[in-house]
Amino acid sequence: MSKKNKPDTNGCIGLCCSMFNLLGESKEDYLIEGIDNEECRQVGEMLRLIGYDTENSTDGKPWPVYTCKYWNKNTKLCTIYDQRPEMCRTYPDGDECGWEGCTVGKDTNV
C-alpha cells in the first residue's frame, strides 16, 4: 500500500492489534462460538498466539495473549483495513482507546 492510499485511521497506531487478550477467552472459544456466529469465527481465525499474561488475569490462570495476523508490525497498518471485522471497526466502542500513545477517542485539543 502506498502512502497515497494509506487509510485514515483517526489517530490509531495499531497498538490494540499488536498485542491483546480476550479477557480469558481463547482462540478456540471464538472458533466454537463461530459455529453460529460469523463475526466470532472471523475473529478467531485472525488470532495468532504470542504468549500468556499472568499479571492481569482475574481468575488466577494465565490468559492467552494474541496479535492479529493481519497487523503489519513494520507499517503499523491493518493489511485488510477495508474488510476488517465489525469488532475492529467499532473498537473502542465509543470510548477512548486505553493504549498509551493512541489518540482514538481522546480530545487532543486540551
Secondary structure in CASP SS format (residue, H / E / C, confidence):
PFRMAT SS
TARGET T0000
AUTHOR 0000-0000-0000
METHOD secondary structure of the structure
MODEL  1
M C 1.00
S C 1.00
K H 1.00
K H 1.00
N H 1.00
K C 1.00
P C 1.00
D C 1.00
T C 1.00
N C 1.00
G C 1.00
C C 1.00
I C 1.00
G C 1.00
L H 1.00
C H 1.00
C H 1.00
S H 1.00
M C 1.00
F E 1.00
N C 1.00
L E 1.00
L C 1.00
G C 1.00
E E 1.00
S C 1.00
K H 1.00
E H 1.00
D H 1.00
Y H 1.00
L H 1.00
I H 1.00
E H 1.00
G C 1.00
I C 1.00
D C 1.00
N C 1.00
E H 1.00
E H 1.00
C H 1.00
R H 1.00
Q H 1.00
V H 1.00
G H 1.00
E H 1.00
M H 1.00
L E 1.00
R E 1.00
L E 1.00
I E 1.00
G E 1.00
Y E 1.00
D E 1.00
T C 1.00
E C 1.00
N C 1.00
S C 1.00
T C 1.00
D C 1.00
G C 1.00
K C 1.00
P C 1.00
W E 1.00
P E 1.00
V E 1.00
Y E 1.00
T E 1.00
C E 1.00
K C 1.00
Y C 1.00
W E 1.00
N E 1.00
K C 1.00
N C 1.00
T C 1.00
K C 1.00
L E 1.00
C E 1.00
T C 1.00
I C 1.00
Y H 1.00
D H 1.00
Q H 1.00
R C 1.00
P C 1.00
E H 1.00
M H 1.00
C H 1.00
R H 1.00
T H 1.00
Y C 1.00
P C 1.00
D C 1.00
G C 1.00
D C 1.00
E C 1.00
C C 1.00
G C 1.00
W C 1.00
E C 1.00
G C 1.00
C C 1.00
T C 1.00
V C 1.00
G C 1.00
K C 1.00
D C 1.00
T C 1.00
N C 1.00
V C 1.00
END
